[in-house]
Amino acid sequence: MALKLFNTLTRSVQDFVPLDPAGKKVGLYCCGPTVYDFGHIGNFRTFVFADLVRRYLEFRGYQVRHVMNVTDVEDKIIRRVRETGKPLREYTGGFEAEFWKDHASLNCRPPHERPHATDFIAEILQLIEALMARGIAYRTDDGSVWFSIEKYRALGHTYGQLVNLNFDAMRAGERVANDEYEKESLADFALWKARVPDDGAVFWPSPWGEGRPGWHIECSAMSMKLLGASFDLHLGGEDLAFPHHEDEIAQSEGACCQAPGQRFVKYWMHGAHLLVEGTKMSKKLGNFFTLRDLLAKGFNGREIRYLLLTAYYRETFNFTLAGLEGARAALARLDECLAKLRDTARDATAAPEPTLTAKFAEAMDNDLNVSAAWAVVFDWVRDTNRALAAHQLSAVQAAAALAAWQSVDAVFGLGAKAEAEAPPEILALLEARQAARKAKDFKQADAVRNEMKAKGWLIEDTASGPKLKQA
Ligand SMILES: [Zn+2]
């Protein structure tokens, strides 16, 4: 069976066929964080979703190049920079560092490329120039540059590929300067925003005068530079479909970057919203959680990741603290079964038992149906527990079952219980030991290992890397 994914562009579930003629390489772009504050749990639903897509493609044997941008210049950032008086890089750098820590505590694989908008000003200017050359972009007297939807459509392009726009019913404004605007406003959007006093030191020179890029053009420039003018997958939260993603298409296809007959992106995937405790997150209602708020409540990244991964990405998910308690219980059931399997397997090794992975893949091939995949896993846990209780599993069979779980967990990324519970100090030591081993400084590696042992943590070197165990 082929992997099937829901493509927002066609509003249908389609077989996934990469652009690579060899069918091997896949380019994946996910709109990353705007680093003006700590990431909240709704943001992280999108990033865990992107991580799931990437990991499942890798499980299916694809060679994925995962790009996630960091928006480090944008309306909200400029406002905060003005309020705090900090230089742009200093302000965004702090939140970015915290973002990657959060990303790692949810065990999301680091993207291969993490481009920053402010490093791509030259590419952005080039793209705007190409739009100017086709008459799709125009400059106003203040030195801003705008995208003309009318000109774009007059050249035979479609505006409204990801959403159905009713041009007659829409409130036609002349221009919209904000990076984020409502679906009702059908107005030319900013590609380049002329420098104003409020921008402070945040501006760059351009052929149209000093200013800064609009948010939408940043993603067009970075994605095409790193993945090519046409690439396979573009992901993001559903709130980004319009205007952000629609504008990305308009800018990229309007500049005629693609080969004839090719689109900017082949498959668009959008993750649904997250509610918290039944309603939209809001600071006033007290249901606004950053990831660190949840960690401070005593939950760990593994439990939060698990809960986010129980929901089908296209469905609105109600994230609750009770749900996190449930996640803890579900993981305990899984961990108990795995611990018993380890006891039975001892030192035996075996290839993965194929039934679990086959059923798991069948569920996931259906547009990443994690609900069905988890049902497969927990049926397997029940059957395995029964077989263990009846002493029906040999050491080799237990090892084969463990290996099967490891293949599934390469996608779910829950890791072992001990690792999720290890304090940061121990994780830092583990990293130091790995670095020493990589540098072939085995004396240092052993010294770190002993230090960890003294603190009550053992390292088990396995084929899939080092595993932590509490002594
Ligand atoms: Zn974007």
Residues whose N, C-alpha, C, O or C-beta is under 5 A from the ligand:
A	BS01	ZN	C31 C219
